[in-house]
């Protein structure tokens, strides 16, 4: 099972993307963070499909 990917707002108005407890990238707009999150989810889905 892969770790949960989530987007969290920061106090300065930007967003950070996390995988589990690890911050992957920060300082993004909400749209950028959501696109990054979706990209990671697609990559993970591809790895799962390829392994089946």
PQR file with spaces between the fields and no chain letter, atoms N, CA, C, O and H, PARSE charges and radii, in Angstrom:
ATOM       1  N    UNK     1       0.846   -1.189    0.000 -0.4000 1.5000
ATOM       2  CA   UNK     1       0.000    0.000    0.000 -0.0000 2.0000
ATOM       3  C    UNK     1       0.885    1.244    0.000  0.5500 1.7000
ATOM       4  O    UNK     1       1.833    1.337    0.780 -0.5500 1.4000
ATOM       5  N    UNK     2       0.576    2.185   -0.865 -0.4000 1.5000
ATOM       6  CA   UNK     2       1.379    3.403   -0.951 -0.0000 2.0000
ATOM       7  C    UNK     2       0.928    4.415    0.102  0.5500 1.7000
ATOM       8  O    UNK     2      -0.190    4.357    0.615 -0.5500 1.4000
ATOM       9  H    UNK     2      -0.194    2.109   -1.498  0.4000 1.0000
ATOM      10  N    UNK     3       1.828    5.332    0.402 -0.4000 1.5000
ATOM      11  CA   UNK     3       1.514    6.365    1.384 -0.0000 2.0000
ATOM      12  C    UNK     3       0.547    7.383    0.785  0.5500 1.7000
ATOM      13  O    UNK     3       0.536    7.621   -0.423 -0.5500 1.4000
ATOM      14  H    UNK     3       2.736    5.379   -0.014  0.4000 1.0000
ATOM      15  N    UNK     4      -0.247    7.965    1.643 -0.4000 1.5000
ATOM      16  CA   UNK     4      -1.245    8.947    1.226 -0.0000 2.0000
ATOM      17  C    UNK     4      -0.575   10.233    0.749  0.5500 1.7000
ATOM      18  O    UNK     4       0.376   10.716    1.365 -0.5500 1.4000
ATOM      19  H    UNK     4      -0.238    7.772    2.624  0.4000 1.0000
ATOM      20  N    UNK     5      -1.078   10.774   -0.342 -0.4000 1.5000
ATOM      21  CA   UNK     5      -0.592   12.048   -0.877 -0.0000 2.0000
ATOM      22  C    UNK     5      -1.648   13.096   -0.558  0.5500 1.7000
ATOM      23  O    UNK     5      -2.838   12.881   -0.790 -0.5500 1.4000
ATOM      24  H    UNK     5      -1.850   10.382   -0.842  0.4000 1.0000
ATOM      25  N    UNK     6      -1.208   14.230   -0.025 -0.4000 1.5000
ATOM      26  CA   UNK     6      -2.171   15.275    0.325 -0.0000 2.0000
ATOM      27  C    UNK     6      -1.571   16.663    0.114  0.5500 1.7000
ATOM      28  O    UNK     6      -0.354   16.844    0.081 -0.5500 1.4000
ATOM      29  H    UNK     6      -0.241   14.404    0.164  0.4000 1.0000
ATOM      30  N    UNK     7      -2.463   17.622   -0.025 -0.4000 1.5000
ATOM      31  CA   UNK     7      -2.089   19.026   -0.204 -0.0000 2.0000
ATOM      32  C    UNK     7      -2.547   19.780    1.035  0.5500 1.7000
ATOM      33  O    UNK     7      -3.690   19.647    1.474 -0.5500 1.4000
ATOM      34  H    UNK     7      -3.452   17.475    0.002  0.4000 1.0000
ATOM      35  N    UNK     8      -1.638   20.573    1.591 -0.4000 1.5000
ATOM      36  CA   UNK     8      -1.962   21.351    2.790 -0.0000 2.0000
ATOM      37  C    UNK     8      -1.591   22.813    2.578  0.5500 1.7000
ATOM      38  O    UNK     8      -0.541   23.110    2.007 -0.5500 1.4000
ATOM      39  H    UNK     8      -0.710   20.681    1.234  0.4000 1.0000
ATOM      40  N    UNK     9      -2.443   23.730    3.033 -0.4000 1.5000
ATOM      41  CA   UNK     9      -2.106   25.154    2.943 -0.0000 2.0000
ATOM      42  C    UNK     9      -1.067   25.525    4.001  0.5500 1.7000
ATOM      43  O    UNK     9      -0.976   24.884    5.049 -0.5500 1.4000
ATOM      44  H    UNK     9      -3.296   23.489    3.497  0.4000 1.0000
ATOM      45  N    UNK    10      -0.293   26.560    3.713 -0.4000 1.5000
ATOM      46  CA   UNK    10       0.679   27.076    4.678 -0.0000 2.0000
ATOM      47  C    UNK    10       0.222   28.456    5.138  0.5500 1.7000
ATOM      48  O    UNK    10      -0.724   29.020    4.590 -0.5500 1.4000
ATOM      49  H    UNK    10      -0.367   27.080    2.862  0.4000 1.0000
ATOM      50  N    UNK    11       0.892   28.989    6.136 -0.4000 1.5000
ATOM      51  CA   UNK    11       0.497   30.290    6.687 -0.0000 2.0000
ATOM      52  C    UNK    11       0.766   31.444    5.730  0.5500 1.7000
ATOM      53  O    UNK    11       0.159   32.506    5.859 -0.5500 1.4000
ATOM      54  H    UNK    11       1.661   28.531    6.582  0.4000 1.0000
ATOM      55  N    UNK    12       1.673   31.247    4.766 -0.4000 1.5000
ATOM      56  CA   UNK    12       1.979   32.340    3.836 -0.0000 2.0000
ATOM      57  C    UNK    12       1.080   32.334    2.595  0.5500 1.7000
ATOM      58  O    UNK    12       1.292   33.112    1.666 -0.5500 1.4000
ATOM      59  H    UNK    12       2.167   30.384    4.661  0.4000 1.0000
ATOM      60  N    UNK    13       0.070   31.447    2.587 -0.4000 1.5000
ATOM      61  CA   UNK    13      -0.876   31.435    1.479 -0.0000 2.0000
ATOM      62  C    UNK    13      -0.502   30.505    0.344  0.5500 1.7000
ATOM      63  O    UNK    13      -1.227   30.420   -0.647 -0.5500 1.4000
ATOM      64  H    UNK    13      -0.102   30.815    3.341  0.4000 1.0000
ATOM      65  N    UNK    14       0.619   29.802    0.469 -0.4000 1.5000
ATOM      66  CA   UNK    14       0.997   28.830   -0.547 -0.0000 2.0000
ATOM      67  C    UNK    14       0.604   27.435   -0.070  0.5500 1.7000
ATOM      68  O    UNK    14       0.053   27.274    1.019 -0.5500 1.4000
ATOM      69  H    UNK    14       1.208   29.870    1.275  0.4000 1.0000
ATOM      70  N    UNK    15       0.894   26.429   -0.895 -0.4000 1.5000
ATOM      71  CA   UNK    15       0.508   25.054   -0.585 -0.0000 2.0000
ATOM      72  C    UNK    15       1.717   24.134   -0.666  0.5500 1.7000
ATOM      73  O    UNK    15       2.652   24.366   -1.432 -0.5500 1.4000
ATOM      74  H    UNK    15       1.342   26.560   -1.780  0.4000 1.0000
ATOM      75  N    UNK    16       1.668   23.075    0.151 -0.4000 1.5000
ATOM      76  CA   UNK    16       2.719   22.067    0.193 -0.0000 2.0000
ATOM      77  C    UNK    16       2.096   20.713   -0.095  0.5500 1.7000
ATOM      78  O    UNK    16       1.007   20.404    0.390 -0.5500 1.4000
ATOM      79  H    UNK    16       0.908   22.887    0.773  0.4000 1.0000
ATOM      80  N    UNK    17       2.800   19.896   -0.895 -0.4000 1.5000
ATOM      81  CA   UNK    17       2.344   18.540   -1.203 -0.0000 2.0000
ATOM      82  C    UNK    17       3.162   17.566   -0.367  0.5500 1.7000
ATOM      83  O    UNK    17       4.392   17.626   -0.348 -0.5500 1.4000
ATOM      84  H    UNK    17       3.684   20.147   -1.288  0.4000 1.0000
ATOM      85  N    UNK    18       2.468   16.669    0.323 -0.4000 1.5000
ATOM      86  CA   UNK    18       3.099   15.675    1.196 -0.0000 2.0000
ATOM      87  C    UNK    18       2.833   14.265    0.691  0.5500 1.7000
ATOM      88  O    UNK    18       1.768   13.979    0.144 -0.5500 1.4000
ATOM      89  H    UNK    18       1.469   16.619    0.308  0.4000 1.0000
ATOM      90  N    UNK    19       3.815   13.386    0.882 -0.4000 1.5000
ATOM      91  CA   UNK    19       3.614   11.938    0.730 -0.0000 2.0000
ATOM      92  C    UNK    19       3.897   11.360    2.109  0.5500 1.7000
ATOM      93  O    UNK    19       5.040   11.355    2.567 -0.5500 1.4000
ATOM      94  H    UNK    19       4.680   13.618    1.326  0.4000 1.0000
ATOM      95  N    UNK    20       2.861   10.878    2.758 -0.4000 1.5000
ATOM      96  CA   UNK    20       3.016   10.458    4.145 -0.0000 2.0000
ATOM      97  C    UNK    20       3.373   11.677    4.981  0.5500 1.7000
ATOM      98  O    UNK    20       2.665   12.684    4.958 -0.5500 1.4000
ATOM      99  H    UNK    20       1.933   10.882    2.385  0.4000 1.0000
ATOM     100  N    UNK    21       4.472   11.582    5.717 -0.4000 1.5000
ATOM     101  CA   UNK    21       4.930   12.693    6.558 -0.0000 2.0000
ATOM     102  C    UNK    21       5.987   13.552    5.857  0.5500 1.7000
ATOM     103  O    UNK    21       6.460   14.536    6.427 -0.5500 1.4000
ATOM     104  H    UNK    21       5.047   10.764    5.735  0.4000 1.0000
ATOM     105  N    UNK    22       6.359   13.190    4.632 -0.4000 1.5000
ATOM     106  CA   UNK    22       7.431   13.873    3.914 -0.0000 2.0000
ATOM     107  C    UNK    22       6.883   14.950    2.982  0.5500 1.7000
ATOM     108  O    UNK    22       6.002   14.679    2.166 -0.5500 1.4000
ATOM     109  H    UNK    22       5.976   12.391    4.169  0.4000 1.0000
ATOM     110  N    UNK    23       7.400   16.164    3.101 -0.4000 1.5000
ATOM     111  CA   UNK    23       7.033   17.244    2.184 -0.0000 2.0000
ATOM     112  C    UNK    23       7.783   17.030    0.877  0.5500 1.7000
ATOM     113  O    UNK    23       9.011   16.946    0.867 -0.5500 1.4000
ATOM     114  H    UNK    23       8.116   16.384    3.763  0.4000 1.0000
ATOM     115  N    UNK    24       7.048   16.941   -0.222 -0.4000 1.5000
ATOM     116  CA   UNK    24       7.658   16.737   -1.532 -0.0000 2.0000
ATOM     117  C    UNK    24       8.015   18.051   -2.205  0.5500 1.7000
ATOM     118  O    UNK    24       9.071   18.184   -2.823 -0.5500 1.4000
ATOM     119  H    UNK    24       6.050   17.009   -0.215  0.4000 1.0000
ATOM     120  N    UNK    25       7.113   19.021   -2.076 -0.4000 1.5000
ATOM     121  CA   UNK    25       7.324   20.317   -2.722 -0.0000 2.0000
ATOM     122  C    UNK    25       6.459   21.351   -2.009  0.5500 1.7000
ATOM     123  O    UNK    25       5.364   21.038   -1.541 -0.5500 1.4000
ATOM     124  H    UNK    25       6.255   18.913   -1.574  0.4000 1.0000
ATOM     125  N    UNK    26       6.954   22.575   -1.929 -0.4000 1.5000
ATOM     126  CA   UNK    26       6.209   23.626   -1.233 -0.0000 2.0000
ATOM     127  C    UNK    26       6.297   24.923   -2.016  0.5500 1.7000
ATOM     128  O    UNK    26       7.052   25.033   -2.982 -0.5500 1.4000
ATOM     129  H    UNK    26       7.843   22.829   -2.308  0.4000 1.0000
ATOM     130  N    UNK    27       5.512   25.904   -1.585 -0.4000 1.5000
ATOM     131  CA   UNK    27       5.533   27.211   -2.228 -0.0000 2.0000
ATOM     132  C    UNK    27       4.706   27.284   -3.492  0.5500 1.7000
ATOM     133  O    UNK    27       4.917   28.164   -4.327 -0.5500 1.4000
ATOM     134  H    UNK    27       4.899   25.814   -0.801  0.4000 1.0000
ATOM     135  N    UNK    28       3.762   26.362   -3.639 -0.4000 1.5000
ATOM     136  CA   UNK    28       2.947   26.315   -4.849 -0.0000 2.0000
ATOM     137  C    UNK    28       1.621   27.039   -4.661  0.5500 1.7000
ATOM     138  O    UNK    28       1.156   27.233   -3.538 -0.5500 1.4000
ATOM     139  H    UNK    28       3.590   25.647   -2.961  0.4000 1.0000
ATOM     140  N    UNK    29       1.019   27.435   -5.782 -0.4000 1.5000
ATOM     141  CA   UNK    29      -0.366   27.891   -5.735 -0.0000 2.0000
ATOM     142  C    UNK    29      -1.240   26.655   -5.534  0.5500 1.7000
ATOM     143  O    UNK    29      -0.768   25.528   -5.688 -0.5500 1.4000
ATOM     144  H    UNK    29       1.396   27.278   -6.694  0.4000 1.0000
ATOM     145  N    UNK    30      -2.482   26.858   -5.200 -0.4000 1.5000
ATOM     146  CA   UNK    30      -3.372   25.708   -4.998 -0.0000 2.0000
ATOM     147  C    UNK    30      -3.503   24.894   -6.281  0.5500 1.7000
ATOM     148  O    UNK    30      -3.466   23.664   -6.238 -0.5500 1.4000
ATOM     149  H    UNK    30      -2.866   27.773   -5.075  0.4000 1.0000
ATOM     150  N    UNK    31      -3.655   25.558   -7.409 -0.4000 1.5000
ATOM     151  CA   UNK    31      -3.787   24.857   -8.683 -0.0000 2.0000
ATOM     152  C    UNK    31      -2.539   24.030   -8.981  0.5500 1.7000
ATOM     153  O    UNK    31      -2.643   22.872   -9.385 -0.5500 1.4000
ATOM     154  H    UNK    31      -3.685   26.556   -7.443  0.4000 1.0000
ATOM     155  N    UNK    32      -1.360   24.620   -8.785 -0.4000 1.5000
ATOM     156  CA   UNK    32      -0.116   23.887   -9.014 -0.0000 2.0000
ATOM     157  C    UNK    32      -0.027   22.660   -8.111  0.5500 1.7000
ATOM     158  O    UNK    32       0.355   21.579   -8.558 -0.5500 1.4000
ATOM     159  H    UNK    32      -1.276   25.561   -8.458  0.4000 1.0000
ATOM     160  N    UNK    33      -0.378   22.832   -6.849 -0.4000 1.5000
ATOM     161  CA   UNK    33      -0.304   21.727   -5.889 -0.0000 2.0000
ATOM     162  C    UNK    33      -1.271   20.610   -6.269  0.5500 1.7000
ATOM     163  O    UNK    33      -0.918   19.434   -6.183 -0.5500 1.4000
ATOM     164  H    UNK    33      -0.689   23.711   -6.486  0.4000 1.0000
ATOM     165  N    UNK    34      -2.472   20.959   -6.684 -0.4000 1.5000
ATOM     166  CA   UNK    34      -3.446   19.943   -7.068 -0.0000 2.0000
ATOM     167  C    UNK    34      -3.007   19.214   -8.331  0.5500 1.7000
ATOM     168  O    UNK    34      -3.216   18.007   -8.451 -0.5500 1.4000
ATOM     169  H    UNK    34      -2.759   21.915   -6.754  0.4000 1.0000
ATOM     170  N    UNK    35      -2.404   19.928   -9.267 -0.4000 1.5000
ATOM     171  CA   UNK    35      -1.892   19.279  -10.479 -0.0000 2.0000
ATOM     172  C    UNK    35      -0.734   18.341  -10.155  0.5500 1.7000
ATOM     173  O    UNK    35      -0.642   17.247  -10.712 -0.5500 1.4000
ATOM     174  H    UNK    35      -2.234   20.908   -9.169  0.4000 1.0000
ATOM     175  N    UNK    36       0.145   18.767   -9.258 -0.4000 1.5000
ATOM     176  CA   UNK    36       1.270   17.933   -8.840 -0.0000 2.0000
ATOM     177  C    UNK    36       0.755   16.669   -8.154  0.5500 1.7000
ATOM     178  O    UNK    36       1.237   15.568   -8.419 -0.5500 1.4000
ATOM     179  H    UNK    36       0.070   19.656   -8.805  0.4000 1.0000
ATOM     180  N    UNK    37      -0.220   16.836   -7.281 -0.4000 1.5000
ATOM     181  CA   UNK    37      -0.826   15.697   -6.585 -0.0000 2.0000
ATOM     182  C    UNK    37      -1.435   14.715   -7.591  0.5500 1.7000
ATOM     183  O    UNK    37      -1.245   13.505   -7.465 -0.5500 1.4000
ATOM     184  H    UNK    37      -0.612   17.731   -7.066  0.4000 1.0000
ATOM     185  N    UNK    38      -2.158   15.223   -8.578 -0.4000 1.5000
ATOM     186  CA   UNK    38      -2.775   14.373   -9.594 -0.0000 2.0000
ATOM     187  C    UNK    38      -1.723   13.654  -10.427  0.5500 1.7000
ATOM     188  O    UNK    38      -1.905   12.492  -10.790 -0.5500 1.4000
ATOM     189  H    UNK    38      -2.312   16.206   -8.680  0.4000 1.0000
ATOM     190  N    UNK    39      -0.633   14.331  -10.728 -0.4000 1.5000
ATOM     191  CA   UNK    39       0.453   13.727  -11.495 -0.0000 2.0000
ATOM     192  C    UNK    39       1.057   12.540  -10.748  0.5500 1.7000
ATOM     193  O    UNK    39       1.310   11.490  -11.340 -0.5500 1.4000
ATOM     194  H    UNK    39      -0.484   15.275  -10.433  0.4000 1.0000
ATOM     195  N    UNK    40       1.283   12.709   -9.463 -0.4000 1.5000
ATOM     196  CA   UNK    40       1.838   11.625   -8.648 -0.0000 2.0000
ATOM     197  C    UNK    40       0.853   10.458   -8.591  0.5500 1.7000
ATOM     198  O    UNK    40       1.258    9.300   -8.697 -0.5500 1.4000
ATOM     199  H    UNK    40       1.077   13.562   -8.982  0.4000 1.0000
ATOM     200  N    UNK    41      -0.420   10.750   -8.427 -0.4000 1.5000
ATOM     201  CA   UNK    41      -1.438    9.700   -8.368 -0.0000 2.0000
ATOM     202  C    UNK    41      -1.478    8.914   -9.675  0.5500 1.7000
ATOM     203  O    UNK    41      -1.609    7.690   -9.651 -0.5500 1.4000
ATOM     204  H    UNK    41      -0.749   11.691   -8.341  0.4000 1.0000
ATOM     205  N    UNK    42      -1.367    9.598  -10.817 -0.4000 1.5000
ATOM     206  CA   UNK    42      -1.348    8.911  -12.113 -0.0000 2.0000
ATOM     207  C    UNK    42      -0.122    8.022  -12.240  0.5500 1.7000
ATOM     208  O    UNK    42      -0.215    6.900  -12.738 -0.5500 1.4000
ATOM     209  H    UNK    42      -1.260   10.592  -10.837  0.4000 1.0000
ATOM     210  N    UNK    43       1.036    8.521  -11.788 -0.4000 1.5000
ATOM     211  CA   UNK    43       2.263    7.724  -11.841 -0.0000 2.0000
ATOM     212  C    UNK    43       2.124    6.475  -10.987  0.5500 1.7000
ATOM     213  O    UNK    43       2.500    5.387  -11.424 -0.5500 1.4000
ATOM     214  H    UNK    43       1.112    9.432  -11.383  0.4000 1.0000
ATOM     215  N    UNK    44       1.596    6.608   -9.793 -0.4000 1.5000
ATOM     216  CA   UNK    44       1.418    5.455   -8.910 -0.0000 2.0000
ATOM     217  C    UNK    44       0.446    4.460   -9.524  0.5500 1.7000
ATOM     218  O    UNK    44       0.668    3.252   -9.444 -0.5500 1.4000
ATOM     219  H    UNK    44       1.290    7.492   -9.438  0.4000 1.0000
ATOM     220  N    UNK    45      -0.618    4.942  -10.129 -0.4000 1.5000
ATOM     221  CA   UNK    45      -1.592    4.062  -10.760 -0.0000 2.0000
ATOM     222  C    UNK    45      -0.944    3.313  -11.913  0.5500 1.7000
ATOM     223  O    UNK    45      -1.236    2.137  -12.131 -0.5500 1.4000
ATOM     224  H    UNK    45      -0.798    5.924  -10.194  0.4000 1.0000
ATOM     225  N    UNK    46      -0.072    3.980  -12.650 -0.4000 1.5000
ATOM     226  CA   UNK    46       0.644    3.334  -13.745 -0.0000 2.0000
ATOM     227  C    UNK    46       1.543    2.223  -13.255  0.5500 1.7000
ATOM     228  O    UNK    46       1.631    1.174  -13.893 -0.5500 1.4000
ATOM     229  H    UNK    46       0.165    4.936  -12.472  0.4000 1.0000
ATOM     230  N    UNK    47       2.216    2.430  -12.130 -0.4000 1.5000
ATOM     231  CA   UNK    47       3.090    1.407  -11.567 -0.0000 2.0000
ATOM     232  C    UNK    47       2.276    0.209  -11.096  0.5500 1.7000
ATOM     233  O    UNK    47       2.701   -0.935  -11.258 -0.5500 1.4000
ATOM     234  H    UNK    47       2.145    3.282  -11.612  0.4000 1.0000
ATOM     235  N    UNK    48       1.116    0.466  -10.518 -0.4000 1.5000
ATOM     236  CA   UNK    48       0.260   -0.624  -10.045 -0.0000 2.0000
ATOM     237  C    UNK    48      -0.244   -1.433  -11.231  0.5500 1.7000
ATOM     238  O    UNK    48      -0.231   -2.663  -11.196 -0.5500 1.4000
ATOM     239  H    UNK    48       0.771    1.395  -10.387  0.4000 1.0000
ATOM     240  N    UNK    49      -0.688   -0.747  -12.285 -0.4000 1.5000
ATOM     241  CA   UNK    49      -1.193   -1.414  -13.479 -0.0000 2.0000
ATOM     242  C    UNK    49      -0.087   -2.218  -14.157  0.5500 1.7000
ATOM     243  O    UNK    49      -0.323   -3.342  -14.599 -0.5500 1.4000
ATOM     244  H    UNK    49      -0.699    0.253  -12.313  0.4000 1.0000
ATOM     245  N    UNK    50       1.109   -1.659  -14.242 -0.4000 1.5000
ATOM     246  CA   UNK    50       2.225   -2.338  -14.891 -0.0000 2.0000
ATOM     247  C    UNK    50       2.640   -3.587  -14.126  0.5500 1.7000
ATOM     248  O    UNK    50       3.123   -4.551  -14.720 -0.5500 1.4000
ATOM     249  H    UNK    50       1.301   -0.745  -13.882  0.4000 1.0000
ATOM     250  N    UNK    51       2.455   -3.573  -12.828 -0.4000 1.5000
ATOM     251  CA   UNK    51       2.841   -4.714  -12.009 -0.0000 2.0000
ATOM     252  C    UNK    51       1.808   -5.829  -11.981  0.5500 1.7000
ATOM     253  O    UNK    51       2.085   -6.912  -11.467 -0.5500 1.4000
ATOM     254  H    UNK    51       2.062   -2.790  -12.346  0.4000 1.0000
ATOM     255  N    UNK    52       0.631   -5.585  -12.520 -0.4000 1.5000
ATOM     256  CA   UNK    52      -0.452   -6.580  -12.468 -0.0000 2.0000
ATOM     257  C    UNK    52      -0.284   -7.666  -13.493  0.5500 1.7000
ATOM     258  O    UNK    52      -1.113   -8.573  -13.573 -0.5500 1.4000
ATOM     259  H    UNK    52       0.406   -4.704  -12.938  0.4000 1.0000
